[in-house]
Amino acid sequence: MLRRRGYSAPEGAYTIQERYGLWLCKDHMPIQRKNEWITHKGSEYTKFHAFINCQDLRLTANRGSVDNTPSEILQDIKDEVKKIYDDIVKGDEWTSMEWLEDEASSYQTTEKEKKNFNWRIKKINRANVAEYEGIHLIEPERESGVFSIFIMLSQLKSDLFPFCVVDYDTHDGIDVIAKGDSHTPIASAKLFYVEFKRTLSKGFNHSFENLHSVVCWETDIKHDDVLKDINNEERKMQIVSPDNDGDYTRYFLDNPKKAHKIEVFCLKTYLREKLDIVFRPRASDAVI
């Protein structure tokens, strides 16, 4: 199953990520994953290889789904899973695992810091930059840079994006919780997710459920390309050219069975068409 140059995976191949999560079983055989039952931020399910067996599950003809099961039975199973999951994540072992992960990700040696500093200096000299209404912008190389540009410009232009951020957290899962406007009280507003990416690619590691928009610098997804989420829901990229000079190129992840189209804001194009912001290489005599 290892990916390598010149290798075509055989039929039925899968990634390691596709094995993990919560599986519903009948006759002690895994039938269908239900990762959304234990997923709140996006990818917690990768820490589990969990199996729930129930002989009352009713399978489809190909034994590939439990969707024929009465909803009350599935709800009872889901409630039991929630109890077990809550016991696990509140336990000392889970806390210790999160602490170890944080320690591992933050560990830096002096030598690594020196190399990183030299790399950053080289990156500064080759960076693309832009100016807008006295604000200095740097072309992002990471997701955090995309969010920085978003925050700076949305403060200057409150109507630049059709949502208002109410919470931001990159520790795990979806980055932003937002609402549709800046006037409706949070308590009564409809809240949804907004995901930030440096580059939107086919390795989308979140769910489309409750996802309102994606903000990225650029995208590798072409028109009519299909993108899958962690629940294997498929959405097709639709790219619509501007209708007039005041319009902009629109990107949507569309599923005809779903009412909401997920809009993708590709800032590299969006800022040029909306605000005439063009990023150019930093000059040799630049002071910022």
PAZAPA-4460 file (N, C-alpha, C; in steps of 0.05 Angstrom, whole numbers, plus 32768, in hexadecimal, padded with zeros to 4 digits):
% residues 288
    n_x    n_y    n_z   ca_x   ca_y   ca_z    c_x    c_y    c_z   seq   type   mol
   8010   7FE8   8000   8000   8000   8000   8011   801A   8000     1      M     A
   802B   8017   8001   803C   802F   8002   803C   803D   7FE7     2      L     A
   803A   8057   7FE7   803A   8066   7FCF   8058   806B   7FC7     3      R     A
   805D   8068   7FAD   8078   806D   7FA3   8077   8073   7F85     4      R     A
   808C   807F   7F7C   808D   8087   7F5F   808A   806F   7F4D     5      R     A
   8079   8072   7F39   8076   805D   7F25   8065   8045   7F2E     6      G     A
   8059   8047   7F45   8049   8031   7F50   802B   8037   7F4E     7      Y     A
   801C   8025   7F43   7FFF   8028   7F42   7FF2   8014   7F56     8      S     A
   7FE3   801F   7F68   7FD7   800E   7F7D   7FC3   7FFC   7F71     9      A     A
   7FC1   7FE3   7F7A   7FAD   7FD0   7F70   7F91   7FD7   7F78    10      P     A
   7F7E   7FCB   7F6B   7F62   7FCF   7F72   7F5D   7FC7   7F8F    11      E     A
   7F4F   7FD8   7F9E   7F4A   7FD2   7FBA   7F5F   7FDD   7FCD    12      G     A
   7F73   7FEC   7FC2   7F87   7FF7   7FD3   7F7B   800E   7FE4    13      A     A
   7F87   8012   7FFB   7F7D   8026   800D   7F95   8033   801C    14      Y     A
   7F90   804A   8027   7FA4   8057   8037   7FA1   804E   8054    15      T     A
   7FB7   8052   8064   7FB6   804B   8080   7F9F   805A   808E    16      I     A
   7F9C   8074   8086   7F87   8084   8093   7F6C   8079   808F    17      Q     A
   7F67   806B   8078   7F4D   8060   8072   7F46   8047   8083    18      E     A
   7F5A   803C   8091   7F55   8025   80A2   7F4A   802D   80BD    19      R     A
   7F53   8044   80C7   7F4E   804B   80E2   7F33   8059   80E6    20      Y     A
   7F2B   805A   8100   7F12   8067   8106   7EFF   8053   8115    21      G     A
   7EE5   8059   8113   7ED1   8049   8120   7EC2   8038   810B    22      L     A
   7EC2   801E   810F   7EB5   800C   80FC   7E9D   7FFF   8109    23      W     A
   7E86   7FFE   80FB   7E6F   7FEF   8104   7E72   7FD3   80F8    24      L     A
   7E6D   7FBF   8109   7E72   7FA3   8100   7E59   7F92   8104    25      C     A
   7E56   7F7E   80F4   7E43   7F69   80F8   7E51   7F4E   80F3    26      K     A
   7E4A   7F3A   8103   7E58   7F20   8102   7E76   7F25   8107    27      D     A
   7E7C   7F3A   8116   7E98   7F41   811D   7EA9   7F48   8104    28      H     A
   7E9C   7F51   80EF   7EAA   7F59   80D7   7EA4   7F77   80D2    29      M     A
   7EB9   7F87   80CE   7EB4   7FA4   80C9   7EA4   7FA9   80AF    30      P     A
   7E8F   7FB9   80B2   7E7D   7FBF   809B   7E80   7FDB   8092    31      I     A
   7E7E   7FEF   80A4   7E7D   800B   809C   7E89   801C   80B1    32      Q     A
   7E99   8030   80A8   7EA5   8043   80BB   7E90   8059   80C2    33      R     A
   7E91   8061   80DB   7E80   8077   80E5   7E92   808C   80F4    34      K     A
   7EA6   8096   80E6   7EB9   80A8   80F3   7EAC   80C2   80FC    35      N     A
   7E96   80CA   80EE   7E89   80E3   80F6   7E7D   80E1   8112    36      E     A
   7E7A   80C9   811D   7E6F   80C6   8138   7E84   80CE   814D    37      W     A
   7E9E   80CC   8146   7EB3   80D3   815A   7EC5   80E9   814F    38      I     A
   7EBB   80F8   813B   7ECB   810E   8130   7EBE   8128   8134    39      T     A
   7ECC   813A   8141   7EC1   8155   8146   7ED2   816A   8138    40      H     A
   7EEC   8166   8135   7EFE   817A   8129   7F0A   8171   810E    41      K     A
   7F07   8157   8108   7F11   8150   80ED   7F1F   8135   80EC    42      G     A
   7F33   812F   80FD   7F43   8118   80F9   7F49   8108   8112    43      S     A
   7F39   810C   8128   7F3D   80FC   8140   7F3B   80DE   813B    44      E     A
   7F2B   80D6   8127   7F26   80BA   8122   7F3F   80AB   811C    45      Y     A
   7F55   80B8   8112   7F6D   80AA   810B   7F7B   809F   8124    46      T     A
   7F73   80A7   813C   7F7E   809C   8154   7F70   8083   815D    47      K     A
   7F5C   807A   814F   7F4B   8064   8157   7F4C   804D   8142    48      F     A
   7F4C   8035   814C   7F46   801D   813C   7F30   800F   814C    49      H     A
   7F17   8019   8149   7F01   8011   815B   7EEC   8002   814C    50      A     A
   7EE1   7FED   8159   7ECD   7FDC   814D   7EB5   7FD9   8160    51      F     A
   7E9D   7FDD   8156   7E84   7FD9   8165   7E74   7FC3   8156    52      I     A
   7E70   7FAC   8163   7E61   7F97   8156   7E44   7F96   8160    53      N     A
   7E31   7F93   814D   7E15   7F92   8154   7E07   7F7F   8140    54      C     A
   7DFA   7F6B   814A   7DED   7F57   8138   7DD2   7F62   812E    55      Q     A
   7DC9   7F78   8138   7DAF   7F84   812F   7DB3   7F96   8117    56      D     A
   7DCC   7F9B   810F   7DD0   7FAB   80F7   7DC4   7F9D   80DE    57      L     A
   7DB8   7FAD   80CE   7DAC   7FA2   80B5   7DBC   7FAD   809D    58      R     A
   7DC8   7F9B   808E   7DDB   7FA3   807A   7DCE   7FA4   805E    59      L     A
   7DDA   7FB4   804D   7DD2   7FB5   8031   7DDA   7F9B   8024    60      T     A
   7DD0   7F96   800B   7DD4   7F7D   7FFE   7DF2   7F76   7FFA    61      A     A
   7E03   7F8A   7FF7   7E1F   7F84   7FF3   7E2F   7F84   800D    62      N     A
   7E21   7F86   8023   7E2E   7F86   803E   7E42   7F9D   8041    63      R     A
   7E3E   7FB2   8032   7E50   7FC9   8033   7E46   7FE0   8044    64      G     A
   7E2E   7FDE   804E   7E22   7FF5   805D   7E0E   7FEB   8071    65      S     A
   7E0B   7FFB   8087   7DF7   7FF4   809B   7DDE   8006   8098    66      V     A
   7DDB   8013   8081   7DC6   8027   807E   7DAA   801B   807F    67      D     A
   7DA6   8001   807E   7D8C   7FF5   8080   7D83   7FF2   809D    68      N     A
   7D95   7FF8   80B0   7D8F   7FF5   80CC   7D7B   800A   80D6    69      T     A
   7D67   8003   80E6   7D55   8018   80F0   7D64   802E   80FF    70      P     A
   7D5B   8046   80FD   7D69   805D   8108   7D6C   805B   8126    71      S     A
   7D58   804F   8134   7D59   804E   8151   7D70   803C   815A    72      E     A
   7D76   8027   814B   7D8C   8015   8152   7DA6   8024   814E    73      I     A
   7DA9   8032   8137   7DC2   8041   8132   7DC6   8056   8147    74      L     A
   7DB0   8063   8150   7DB2   8078   8165   7DBC   806C   817F    75      Q     A
   7DB1   8054   8186   7DBA   8047   819F   7DD8   8041   819E    76      D     A
   7DE1   8037   8187   7DFD   8030   8184   7E0E   804A   8186    77      I     A
   7E05   805E   8178   7E13   8078   8179   7E15   8083   8195    78      K     A
   7E00   8081   81A5   7E00   808A   81C1   7E15   807B   81D1    79      D     A
   7E16   8060   81CD   7E29   8050   81DB   7E46   8057   81D3    80      E     A
   7E4A   805B   81B9   7E64   8063   81B0   7E6D   807E   81BD    81      V     A
   7E5A   8090   81BF   7E60   80AA   81CB   7E69   80A7   81E8    82      K     A
   7E5C   8095   81F8   7E64   8090   8213   7E81   8085   8215    83      K     A
   7E86   8072   8204   7EA1   8065   8204   7EB6   807A   81FB    84      I     A
   7EB0   8089   81E7   7EC3   809E   81DD   7EC8   80B2   81F2    85      Y     A
   7EB4   80BC   8200   7EB8   80D0   8214   7EC9   80C5   822B    86      D     A
   7EC5   80AC   8232   7ED6   80A0   8247   7EF3   809F   823F    87      D     A
   7EF8   809A   8225   7F14   8098   821B   7F21   80B4   821B    88      I     A
   7F14   80C8   8210   7F21   80E2   820D   7F23   80F1   8227    89      V     A
   7F14   80E9   823C   7F17   80F5   8256   7F2B   80E7   8268    90      K     A
   7F36   80D1   825E   7F48   80C1   826D   7F65   80CC   826E    91      G     A
   7F75   80C2   8281   7F90   80CC   8284   7FA1   80C4   826C    92      D     A
   7F9C   80AC   8261   7FAD   80A4   824A   7FAA   80B6   8232    93      E     A
   7F91   80BF   822D   7F8C   80D2   8217   7F9A   80ED   821C    94      W     A
   7F99   80F7   8235   7FA6   8110   823C   7FC4   810D   8238    95      T     A
   7FCF   80F6   8240   7FEC   80F1   823D   7FF4   80F0   8220    96      S     A
   7FE3   80E4   820F   7FE9   80E2   81F3   7FE9   80FE   81E6    97      M     A
   7FD5   810F   81ED   7FD5   812A   81E2   7FED   813A   81EB    98      E     A
   7FF6   8136   8204   800D   8144   820E   8026   813B   81FF    99      W     A
   8029   8121   81FA   8040   8117   81EB   8040   8122   81CE   100      L     A
   8029   8124   81C2   8027   812E   81A7   802F   814C   81A6   101      E     A
   8026   815B   81BA   802E   8177   81BB   804C   817A   81BF   102      D     A
   8057   816A   81D1   8074   816B   81D6   8084   8164   81BD   103      E     A
   807B   8150   81AF   8089   8147   8197   8089   815C   8181   104      A     A
   8071   8169   817E   806F   817D   8169   807E   8197   8170   105      S     A
   8081   819D   8189   808E   81B6   8191   80AC   81B3   8196   106      S     A
   80B6   819A   8196   80D3   8195   819B   80E4   81A1   8185   107      Y     A
   80F7   81B1   818D   810A   81BD   817A   8126   81BD   8186   108      Q     A
   8139   81B3   8177   8155   81B5   8180   8161   81CF   8176   109      T     A
   8177   81D7   8182   8185   81F0   817A   818D   81EF   815D   110      T     A
   8196   81D7   8155   819F   81D4   8139   8188   81D8   8126   111      E     A
   8170   81CD   812D   8159   81D0   811C   8151   81ED   811A   112      K     A
   8153   81FC   8130   814C   8218   8130   815E   8228   811E   113      E     A
   8178   8221   811F   818C   822F   810E   8185   822A   80F0   114      K     A
   8180   8211   80E9   8179   820B   80CE   815F   8218   80C5   115      K     A
   814C   8219   80D7   8133   8225   80D1   8136   8244   80CD   116      N     A
   8148   8250   80DD   814D   826D   80DA   8159   8273   80BF   117      F     A
   816D   8263   80B7   817A   8268   809D   8166   8263   8086   118      N     A
   8155   824F   8089   8141   824A   8075   812D   8261   8073   119      W     A
   8126   826D   808A   8113   8283   808A   811F   829C   807D   120      R     A
   8139   82A1   8081   8146   82B7   8074   8145   82B4   8055   121      I     A
   814B   829C   804B   8149   8298   802F   812D   829B   8025   122      K     A
   811A   8292   8034   80FE   8294   802C   80F5   82B2   802A   123      K     A
   80FE   82C2   803D   80F8   82DE   803D   8101   82EB   8023   124      I     A
   8119   82E4   801A   8125   82F1   8003   8116   82E9   7FE9   125      N     A
   8109   82D3   7FE9   80FB   82CA   7FD0   80DD   82CC   7FD2   126      R     A
   80D3   82D9   7FE7   80B6   82DB   7FEB   80A9   82EE   7FD8   127      A     A
   8090   82E8   7FD1   807F   82FB   7FC2   806F   830B   7FD5   128      N     A
   806D   8325   7FD0   805F   8338   7FE2   804C   834A   7FD3   129      V     A
   803B   8357   7FE3   8028   836A   7FD7   8021   837F   7FEC   130      A     A
   8017   8396   7FE3   800E   83AC   7FF5   7FF1   83B1   7FEF   131      E     A
   7FE1   83B6   8004   7FC5   83BD   8001   7FBD   83D0   8017   132      Y     A
   7FB7   83E9   8010   7FAE   83FD   8023   7FC0   83FF   803B   133      E     A
   7FDA   83FF   8036   7FEE   8402   804B   7FF4   83E8   805A   134      G     A
   7FE8   83D2   8053   7FED   83B8   805F   8000   83A8   804E   135      I     A
   8015   839E   805B   8029   838E   804E   8021   8370   804F   136      H     A
   801F   8363   8038   8016   8347   8036   802D   8336   802B   137      L     A
   8030   831E   8035   8044   830B   802C   8036   82F2   8022   138      I     A
   803D   82E9   800A   8031   82D1   7FFF   8035   82B9   8012   139      E     A
   801F   82AC   801A   8021   8297   802F   802E   827D   8024   140      P     A
   803D   8271   8036   8048   8256   8030   803C   8241   8042   141      E     A
   802C   824A   8055   801F   8238   8068   8002   8241   806C   142      R     A
   7FF3   822F   8078   7FD7   8235   807E   7FD4   824E   8090   143      E     A
   7FE7   8250   80A4   7FE5   8267   80B6   7FE8   8282   80A7   144      S     A
   7FF9   8282   8092   7FFC   829A   8081   7FE2   82A1   8073   145      G     A
   7FD3   828D   806A   7FBA   8292   805D   7FA6   829F   8070   146      V     A
   7FA6   8295   8089   7F94   82A0   809D   7F9C   82BD   80A4   147      F     A
   7FB6   82C2   80A5   7FC0   82DD   80AB   7FB6   82F1   8096   148      S     A
   7FB9   82EA   807D   7FAF   82FC   8067   7F91   82FF   8069   149      I     A
   7F83   82EA   806F   7F66   82EB   8072   7F5E   82FF   8088   150      F     A
   7F6B   82FD   809F   7F64   830E   80B6   7F6A   832B   80B0   151      I     A
   7F82   8331   80A4   7F89   834D   809E   7F76   835A   808B   152      M     A
   7F6F   834B   8075   7F5E   8357   8061   7F41   8358   8069   153      L     A
   7F38   8345   8079   7F1C   8345   8081   7F17   835C   8096   154      S     A
   7F2C   8365   80A3   7F2A   837C   80B5   7F27   8396   80A5   155      Q     A
   7F35   8397   808E   7F32   83AE   807D   7F19   83AE   806D   156      L     A
   7F11   8396   8064   7EF9   8393   8053   7EE7   837F   8060   157      K     A
   7ED4   8388   8070   7EC3   8376   8080   7EB1   8365   806E   158      S     A
   7EAC   836E   8056   7E9A   835F   8044   7EAA   834F   802F   159      D     A
   7EC4   834B   8033   7ED4   833D   801F   7ECD   8320   801F   160      L     A
   7EC5   8314   8036   7EBE   82F8   8037   7EA1   82F6   8043   161      F     A
   7E92   82E2   803A   7E75   82E1   8042   7E72   82D2   805D   162      P     A
   7E84   82D6   8070   7E82   82CA   808A   7E93   82D9   809E   163      F     A
   7E8D   82D5   80B7   7E9B   82E3   80CD   7EA6   82CE   80E0   164      C     A
   7EC0   82CF   80E6   7ECD   82BB   80F7   7EC6   82C0   8114   165      V     A
   7EBE   82AB   8122   7EB8   82AD   813F   7ECB   829C   8150   166      V     A
   7EDA   8289   8144   7EED   8279   8153   7F01   826E   813F   167      D     A
   7F1B   826D   8148   7F30   8262   8138   7F42   8251   8148   168      Y     A
   7F48   8238   813F   7F59   8226   814E   7F65   8212   813A   169      D     A
   7F7F   8212   8138   7F8D   8200   8125   7F98   81E7   8133   170      T     A
   7F91   81E3   814C   7F9D   81CC   815B   7F95   81B2   814E   171      H     A
   7F7C   81B0   8145   7F73   8197   8139   7F5A   819C   8129   172      D     A
   7F58   8190   8111   7F3F   8191   8102   7F3A   81AB   80F4   173      G     A
   7F20   81B1   80EF   7F18   81C9   80E1   7F21   81E1   80F0   174      I     A
   7F2A   81F6   80E1   7F38   820D   80ED   7F25   8221   80F9   175      D     A
   7F0F   8228   80EB   7F00   8240   80F3   7EE2   8239   80F5   176      V     A
   7ED6   8244   810A   7EB8   8245   810C   7EAF   8261   8105   177      I     A
   7E9C   8263   80F4   7E94   827E   80EA   7E75   827F   80E9   178      A     A
   7E6B   8298   80E5   7E4F   829C   80E0   7E4C   82AE   80C8   179      K     A
   7E34   82B1   80BF   7E30   82BE   80A5   7E33   82DC   80A4   180      G     A
   7E31   82EA   80BB   7E34   8307   80BB   7E3E   8310   80D6   181      D     A
   7E44   832A   80D8   7E4F   8335   80F1   7E3A   8342   8103   182      S     A
   7E21   833F   80FC   7E0B   834C   810B   7DFB   8339   811C   183      H     A
   7DF6   8321   8112   7DE6   830E   8121   7DF4   8304   813A   184      T     A
   7DE7   8304   8152   7DF4   82F9   816A   7DFC   82DC   8166   185      P     A
   7E13   82D5   8171   7E1D   82BA   816E   7E09   82A5   8178   186      I     A
   7DFC   82AB   818E   7DE9   8298   8199   7DD2   8290   8186   187      A     A
   7DCB   82A2   8175   7DB5   829C   8162   7DBE   8298   8145   188      S     A
   7DD8   829B   8140   7DE2   8299   8125   7DE7   827B   811D   189      A     A
   7DE6   8276   8104   7DED   825B   80FA   7E0C   825B   80F7   190      K     A
   7E18   8248   8105   7E35   8246   8105   7E3E   8230   80F2   191      L     A
   7E56   8232   80E6   7E60   821E   80D4   7E7E   821F   80D3   192      F     A
   7E8A   820C   80C6   7EA7   820A   80C4   7EB1   8218   80AB   193      Y     A
   7ECA   8224   80AE   7ED9   822D   8097   7EF5   8222   809A   194      V     A
   7EFE   8214   8085   7F19   8208   8085   7F2D   8218   8076   195      E     A
   7F45   821B   8081   7F5B   822A   8075   7F70   8216   806B   196      F     A
   7F79   821A   8053   7F8E   8209   8047   7FA2   821B   8038   197      K     A
   7FBB   8213   8039   7FCE   8221   8027   7FC8   821A   800A   198      R     A
   7FC5   81FF   8005   7FBE   81F6   7FEA   7FA8   81E1   7FED   199      T     A
   7F92   81E5   7FE0   7F7C   81D1   7FE1   7F84   81BB   7FCD   200      L     A
   7F86   81A2   7FD8   7F8D   818B   7FC7   7F7A   8174   7FCD   201      S     A
   7F7F   815E   7FC0   7F6D   8147   7FC3   7F6F   813A   7FDE   202      K     A
   7F84   813F   7FED   7F86   8133   8007   7F77   8143   801C   203      G     A
   7F5C   8144   8019   7F4C   8154   802B   7F45   8144   8044   204      F     A
   7F4F   814C   805B   7F4E   813B   8073   7F38   8144   8086   205      N     A
   7F22   814F   807C   7F0B   8158   808D   7EF1   814E   8080   206      H     A
   7EDC   8154   808F   7EC1   814D   8085   7EB4   8166   8078   207      S     A
   7EA4   8161   8063   7E95   8177   8057   7E7D   8180   8067   208      F     A
   7E76   816F   807B   7E5E   8176   808B   7E63   8190   809B   209      E     A
   7E51   81A2   809A   7E52   81BC   80A7   7E69   81CE   809C   210      N     A
   7E75   81C7   8086   7E8B   81D7   807B   7E7E   81EC   8068   211      L     A
   7E82   8205   806E   7E76   821B   805F   7E89   8223   8048   212      H     A
   7EA2   8227   804E   7EB5   8231   803A   7ED1   8226   803F   213      S     A
   7EE2   8228   802B   7EFE   8223   802D   7F0D   823C   8024   214      V     A
   7F21   8244   8033   7F32   825B   802B   7F4E   8250   8027   215      V     A
   7F59   8252   800F   7F74   8248   8009   7F82   825D   7FF8   216      C     A
   7F9C   8259   7FF6   7FAC   826B   7FE4   7FA8   8263   7FC7   217      W     A
   7FA9   8249   7FC2   7FA5   823F   7FA7   7F9A   8223   7FA9   218      E     A
   7F92   8217   7F92   7F87   81FD   7F92   7F93   81EC   7F7C   219      T     A
   7F97   81D2   7F83   7F9F   81BE   7F6E   7F87   81B0   7F62   220      D     A
   7F6F   81B6   7F6C   7F57   81A9   7F62   7F4D   81B8   7F49   221      I     A
   7F4B   81AA   7F33   7F42   81B6   7F1A   7F24   81B3   7F17   222      K     A
   7F19   81C1   7F03   7EFD   81C1   7EFD   7EF4   81A4   7EF8   223      H     A
   7EDE   819C   7F05   7ED2   8181   7F03   7EE2   816B   7F11   224      D     A
   7EF9   8172   7F1E   7F06   815F   7F2F   7EF5   8158   7F47   225      D     A
   7EF7   8140   7F51   7EE7   8137   7F68   7EF8   8136   7F81   226      V     A
   7EEE   8142   7F96   7EFB   8143   7FB0   7EEB   8132   7FC4   227      L     A
   7EF8   8121   7FD4   7EEB   8110   7FE7   7EF2   8119   8003   228      K     A
   7EDE   8118   8016   7EE4   811F   8032   7EEA   8105   8041   229      D     A
   7EED   8107   805B   7EF4   80EF   806B   7EDD   80DC   806D   230      I     A
   7EC5   80E4   8066   7EAE   80D2   8066   7EA8   80C7   804A   231      N     A
   7EBB   80CC   8038   7EB8   80C4   801C   7EA1   80D2   800D   232      N     A
   7E98   80E8   8018   7E85   80F9   8008   7E95   8106   7FF2   233      E     A
   7E89   8106   7FDA   7E97   8112   7FC3   7E8A   812D   7FBB   234      E     A
   7E9C   813F   7FB5   7E93   8159   7FAA   7EA4   8160   7F92   235      R     A
   7E97   816C   7F7E   7EA5   8172   7F65   7EAC   8190   7F65   236      K     A
   7EC5   8196   7F5E   7ECD   81B2   7F5B   7EC1   81BF   7F43   237      M     A
   7EB3   81D5   7F47   7EA8   81E5   7F31   7EB5   8200   7F31   238      Q     A
   7EC1   8208   7F1B   7ECE   8222   7F18   7EBF   8233   7F04   239      I     A
   7EB5   824A   7F0E   7EA4   825B   7EFD   7EB2   8275   7EF8   240      V     A
   7EB6   827C   7EDE   7EC3   8294   7ED6   7EB2   82AD   7EDE   241      S     A
   7EBF   82C4   7EE2   7EB0   82DC   7EE8   7E9D   82E4   7ED2   242      P     A
   7E86   82EE   7EDB   7E71   82F8   7EC7   7E78   8313   7EBD   243      D     A
   7E85   8324   7ECD   7E8A   833F   7EC5   7EA4   8349   7ED3   244      N     A
   7EAB   8362   7ECF   7EC4   836D   7EDA   7EC3   836E   7EF9   245      D     A
   7EAC   8371   7F05   7EAA   8372   7F22   7EA8   8357   7F2F   246      G     A
   7EA6   8342   7F1F   7EA3   8327   7F2A   7EBE   831A   7F2F   247      D     A
   7EBE   8302   7F39   7ED7   82F3   7F3E   7ED3   82D6   7F37   248      Y     A
   7EE9   82C8   7F33   7EE7   82AB   7F2D   7EDE   829C   7F45   249      T     A
   7EC9   828C   7F42   7EBD   827E   7F59   7EC4   8260   7F58   250      R     A
   7ECB   8256   7F6F   7ED1   8239   7F72   7EBD   822D   7F86   251      Y     A
   7EB1   8217   7F7E   7E9E   820A   7F8F   7EA3   81EC   7F90   252      F     A
   7EA0   81E0   7FA8   7E9F   81C3   7FAB   7E82   81BB   7FAC   253      L     A
   7E78   81AE   7F97   7E5C   81AA   7F93   7E54   818C   7F95   254      D     A
   7E3E   8188   7FA2   7E32   816D   7FA2   7E14   8172   7F9D   255      N     A
   7E09   8168   7F86   7DED   816D   7F7F   7DDA   8164   7F94   256      P     A
   7DE1   8151   7FA6   7DCF   8147   7FBA   7DCF   8159   7FD3   257      K     A
   7DE1   816D   7FD4   7DE3   817F   7FEB   7DDB   819B   7FE2   258      K     A
   7DCC   81A8   7FF4   7DC2   81C3   7FEE   7DD8   81D7   7FED   259      A     A
   7DEC   81D4   7FFF   7E01   81E9   8002   7E19   81E2   7FF1   260      H     A
   7E21   81F5   7FE0   7E3B   81F3   7FD2   7E51   81FF   7FE3   261      K     A
   7E67   81F1   7FE7   7E7D   81FB   7FF7   7E8E   820D   7FE5   262      I     A
   7E8F   8227   7FEB   7E9F   8239   7FDB   7EBC   8239   7FE4   263      E     A
   7ECD   8238   7FD0   7EEA   8238   7FD5   7EF5   8254   7FCC   264      V     A
   7F02   8262   7FDF   7F0E   827B   7FD9   7F2C   8277   7FD4   265      F     A
   7F34   8278   7FBB   7F51   8276   7FB4   7F5C   8292   7FB4   266      C     A
   7F6A   8299   7FCA   7F72   82B5   7FCE   7F84   82BF   7FB8   267      L     A
   7F95   82AF   7FAD   7FA7   82B8   7F98   7F98   82C5   7F81   268      K     A
   7F81   82B9   7F7A   7F70   82C4   7F65   7F5C   82D7   7F70   269      T     A
   7F50   82D1   7F86   7F3B   82E1   7F92   7F44   82FD   7F98   270      Y     A
   7F5B   8300   7FA5   7F65   831B   7FAC   7F6C   832B   7F94   271      L     A
   7F76   831E   7F7F   7F7D   832D   7F67   7F64   8338   7F59   272      R     A
   7F4F   8327   7F58   7F36   832F   7F4A   7F25   8342   7F5B   273      E     A
   7F25   833F   7F75   7F14   834F   7F86   7F21   836A   7F8E   274      K     A
   7F3B   8369   7F95   7F49   8380   7FA0   7F61   8389   7F90   275      L     A
   7F66   837C   7F79   7F7D   8382   7F68   7F97   837F   7F77   276      D     A
   7F99   836B   7F89   7FB1   8366   7F97   7FC2   8351   7F88   277      I     A
   7FDA   8359   7F80   7FEB   8347   7F71   8005   8344   7F81   278      V     A
   800E   832B   7F85   8026   8326   7F94   803E   8324   7F80   279      F     A
   8053   8332   7F87   806B   8332   7F76   8084   832D   7F87   280      R     A
   809A   8324   7F7A   80B2   831E   7F8A   80BC   8336   7F99   281      P     A
   80C6   8332   7FB1   80D1   8347   7FC2   80EA   8353   7FB4   282      R     A
   80EB   836E   7FB2   8102   837B   7FA6   811A   837A   7FB7   283      A     A
   8132   837D   7FAB   814B   837B   7FBA   814E   8392   7FCF   284      S     A
   8141   83A9   7FCA   8144   83BF   7FDC   812B   83C2   7FEE   285      D     A
   811A   83AE   7FF0   8102   83AF   8000   8109   83B2   801D   286      A     A
   80FA   83C2   802C   8100   83C6   8049   80ED   83B5   805A   287      V     A
   80D6   83AB   804E   80C4   8399   805C   80BB   8384   8049   288      I     A
***
